[in-house]
Amino acid sequence: MLFDETFSKCFELSNDIPKAIQYEDFWVYHYTSPDGFMNIIQNNGKAKLWFTQYDSLNDVNERKAFEEFFKEYCGRKKKEKAFPAVFISRITPMSGSDVCGITRWTDERLLLEDGTESPVVHARQAECDTYLCCFSSDPDSLAMWNYYSKTGHYEGYNVCLEADSLESNSGFGKGFSLRLVKVVYEDDEKEKILDQLLEPLAELFSKEDEHGRKNILSTVQSVINHLQFSFKNQCFAHEKEIRAILRVPRANKDNEKVFERKYRQKNGFIIPYIEFPLKSGIVKGATMAPLIREEVALKNAQDFLRSRGHAAKVTASQIPIRF
């Protein structure tokens, strides 16, 4: 097969990678403490989210869960002789990478045929730090409220955000990468996704010379990089997690930080994070966990939102818990 044909096919397959874990519903729900809720809500209808460094979340196997599953997957494919042996031998040692494709707008302008100008985008591969912000697809989850149970009753809120609006903060052309994905828990679904993405590449690999194979292996690396924060252990399935993955270059060309890296502490553990500002109007509602004095709590939460310029409505959890 000609290299150009392989390159074209790999490019086509690369576009299928994000679709495999794409979240397609309208809303996402961010469960948080009362302090977290107040930190999210900003003045003038704006909001900000805290993105936590991936290895400082509650799951100690972040990223490792994917790498372990991927190696087991490769072992099964080798035993079943489902993929060419040389393909398996080349992809099995692969692991997640901190390198991410980053695009940035420049001051240059490209003159189009119709006489209009278009900004020029420069793309580059950059070593990045990865930060995650976690959501759920469940608007009223007892399992999620349990994370905010204190002194005999439930505390906390979930903030409803429009998924499309969140993704509109995408970093294309802005010097960072932001992607919203659904988390995969079931092993059967994980295997199905890998089969969907890798089977066409394995077939191409057996027909190519070494020059073409390098491009195929680069596409496999893209598969790994996209999925490495999307596979989690089945014990977390109750969370029904949707996550925003923020990749930030460690420094730009002038060695200036793109985002300010901050730190907080939880249970004595120092946690790096980034405050990420969102567009006005992205908060579409909030739900309050079961609380004592529910009527007063609802009124005060609604007053708080209005005082910050948010028209969103606060509702109470419908889960029938008394204490």
C-alpha positions, -999 to +999 in steps of 0.1 A: +000+000+000+013+035-008+024+056+022+001+084+012-029+061+012-019+048+047-015+083+060-050+092+047-065+061+063-048+068+096-060+104+095-095+091+089-092+066+118-078+093+141-111+112+137-129+081+150-109+080+183-128+108+202-161+096+188-156+062+207-158+079+240-179+110+231-206+122+255-238+129+236-263+142+262-271+178+268-263+182+305-235+172+330-237+174+368-208+184+390-212+172+426-194+193+452-194+205+488-211+237+499-177+255+498-171+241+463-205+253+451-197+288+463-163+288+447-178+277+413-204+305+412-188+338+402-202+373+397-220+385+365-234+350+357-199+335+353-184+304+368-151+287+373-141+251+378-112+236+397-093+211+375-072+187+397-040+171+386-049+136+374-027+117+399-042+135+429-078+124+426-095+098+448-087+069+424-050+060+429-051+040+396-058+070+373-041+062+340-027+030+354-061+013+350-059+019+312-023+007+309-030-025+328-061-032+308-043-024+275-015-049+283-040-076+292-059-068+260-027-072+239-020-105+257-054-119+247-050-108+211-016-124+209-030-157+224-060-156+200-037-147+171-063-119+163-036-094+153-003-099+134+024-110+158+047-082+148+019-056+154+013-070+188+050-069+197+053-033+187+022-019+205+023-040+238+051-019+254+033+014+246+019+035+274+003+069+279+022+100+270+023+135+284+028+149+249-003+165+234-010+183+201-015+220+210-028+247+187-024+284+191-038+314+172-011+338+159-011+375+149-008+364+113-037+365+089-043+344+058-060+361+028-087+339+014-099+338-022-131+357-013-110+386+000-116+379+037-089+372+062-086+341+084-064+338+115-034+314+112-032+285+136+002+270+146+002+234+158+029+217+178+035+188+201+041+198+237+048+182+270+017+188+291+004+186+326-031+169+327-059+181+350-093+166+353-127+179+364-153+152+372-190+153+364-218+127+364-246+120+339-269+113+369-287+144+381-297+130+415-275+101+427-276+088+462-242+072+456-228+106+447-245+124+477-229+098+499-195+115+493-210+146+510-225+129+541-215+146+573-227+145+609-258+123+601-271+142+571-263+149+535-246+181+525-235+193+491-248+205+457-246+194+422-243+221+395-259+215+361-238+227+332-246+225+295-222+201+279-220+219+246-212+252+264-185+235+284-169+221+252-172+255+236-144+264+260-123+241+239-087+251+236-084+249+198-063+278+189-059+289+225-027+271+235-043+243+255-065+212+250-099+206+266-120+175+259-152+161+274-155+123+275-175+096+291-157+072+314-159+035+305-161+009+334-172-024+319-144-046+305-165-058+276-171-022+265-134-013+269-125-043+246-151-033+221-137+002+218-101-010+214-112-035+188-131-008+169-100+014+168-071-011+165-085-038+142-083-015+111-048-004+121-036-040+125-049-049+091-030-019+076+001-028+095+004-062+079+005-046+044+030-018+050+067-014+049+085+001+079+080+037+066+042+032+066+042+013+098+057+042+117+026+063+108+003+034+119+021+031+153+018+069+157-020+065+153-020+037+179-002+061+203-030+086+196-056+059+206-037+054+239-034+091+246-071+096+240-082+067+261-057+067+290-079+088+313-112+073+301-110+037+315-117+032+352-123+002+375-158-012+376-160-004+413-165+033+404-194+026+379-220+041+403-205+075+396-215+074+359-187+098+353-182+123+325-149+141+327-133+172+313-097+166+304-075+197+304-040+194+289-018+224+296+017+229+282+042+231+310+056+263+294+051+283+262+080+295+240+088+323+264+088+299+293+056+316+307+029+295+323-003+293+303-023+288+335-014+295+371-008+263+390-023+265+425-023+242+455-048+232+482-047+206+509-072+178+517-066+154+546-030+165+547-024+158+510-011+187+489-031+188+457-022+208+425-050+223+406-060+250+381-089+274+382-106+274+348-130+303+340-161+295+320-184+317+299-214+335+312-247+316+314-231+281+315-248+272+348-282+259+340-293+248+375-283+234+408-296+206+430-293+205+468-287+173+487-312+163+515-307+189+542-323+198+575-344+230+572-348+224+535-370+254+528-346+279+543-316+262+526-333+263+492-342+300+496-307+310+507-290+290+478-314+307+453-306+341+468-269+334+465-272+325+428-292+356+420-268+378+439-241+366+416-261+373+384-273+337+377-308+330+366-306+293+372-330+276+396-321+256+427-341+225+434-340+199+461-330+163+457-360+140+452-343+111+470-365+103+501-339+104+529-349+118+563-315+114+581 
